Amino acid sequence: MTPLVCARCAAPALLAARYPHAWHNGSGQRVEGLGESVLCGSCDTDAPAAAALLALLTEDGPPPPTRLADAVDDWLATVRHRTPDPAALDTEESRWRSGDL
């Protein structure tokens, strides 16, 4: 199995979650699929939605299942509604077209 890494910084990720996601395409048809969010101990340290989950995952010993489930639910409630940053997409497209990705 390939280790899970953060797409933003390539550091090892702490958690990945996949969840149902849908959108409407250019024709107005509903397209259903899966969304994925990755929790990174480096990139998400300043994200308020990730604070409780990061604290649980980085403390010594296994976290209590109920607290872990609640923290994951709270984190997902925020991250599953993120939208892409157009400037970051433009930069990534430029890197892809130039062969840097």
C-alpha positions in Angstrom: 0.0 0.0 0.0 1.3 3.5 -0.9 1.8 5.8 2.0 -0.7 8.6 2.3 0.9 12.0 1.6 -0.4 15.5 1.6 -0.8 16.9 -1.9 0.0 20.4 -0.7 3.4 19.7 0.9 4.2 16.0 0.3 4.6 15.3 4.1 3.0 12.2 5.5 -0.7 12.7 6.0 -2.4 11.8 9.3 -5.9 11.0 7.9 -7.8 10.8 4.6 -11.6 10.8 4.4 -13.7 10.0 1.3 -17.3 11.1 1.3 -20.2 11.4 -1.2 -20.0 14.5 -3.3 -22.1 15.8 -6.2 -22.1 18.8 -8.6 -23.8 19.9 -11.7 -21.9 19.8 -15.0 -22.0 22.3 -17.8 -25.2 20.8 -19.1 -26.9 21.1 -15.8 -26.8 17.3 -15.1 -26.1 16.1 -11.6 -22.8 14.2 -11.4 -22.2 12.1 -8.3 -18.9 10.9 -7.1 -16.6 11.0 -4.1 -14.7 13.9 -2.5 -11.6 13.4 -0.5 -9.9 15.5 2.2 -6.5 14.9 3.7 -5.5 16.0 7.2 -1.9 17.2 7.3 0.0 17.8 10.5 2.0 20.5 8.7 -0.5 22.3 6.5 -3.5 22.2 8.8 -1.9 23.4 12.0 -3.6 26.8 11.7 -7.0 25.5 10.6 -9.5 26.0 13.4 -11.6 23.1 12.1 -8.6 20.7 12.4 -7.4 21.7 15.8 -9.3 19.2 17.9 -8.6 16.4 15.5 -4.9 17.1 15.2 -4.7 17.2 19.0 -6.3 13.8 19.3 -4.2 12.2 16.6 -0.9 13.6 17.9 -1.3 12.8 21.6 0.2 9.7 23.2 -2.0 6.7 23.1 -5.1 5.9 21.1 -7.9 8.5 21.2 -11.3 7.5 22.7 -13.5 6.4 19.7 -16.3 8.8 20.6 -14.1 11.8 20.8 -12.3 10.8 17.6 -15.6 10.3 15.7 -16.9 13.7 16.9 -13.6 15.5 15.9 -13.7 13.8 12.4 -17.3 14.9 12.0 -16.5 18.5 13.0 -13.5 18.6 10.6 -15.4 17.1 7.7 -18.3 19.5 8.2 -15.9 22.3 7.3 -13.5 20.8 4.8 -16.1 19.1 2.6 -17.4 22.6 1.6 -14.1 24.0 0.6 -13.8 25.4 -2.9 -10.7 25.5 -5.0 -8.5 28.6 -5.0 -8.5 29.8 -8.7 -5.0 31.2 -8.4 -3.7 27.9 -7.1 -5.4 26.0 -9.9 -3.9 28.4 -12.5 -0.4 27.8 -11.0 -0.9 24.1 -11.0 -2.1 24.1 -14.6 0.9 26.2 -15.6 3.3 23.7 -13.8 1.5 20.8 -15.5 1.7 22.4 -19.0 5.4 23.1 -18.5 6.1 19.5 -17.4 6.9 20.4 -13.7 4.2 18.1 -12.3 
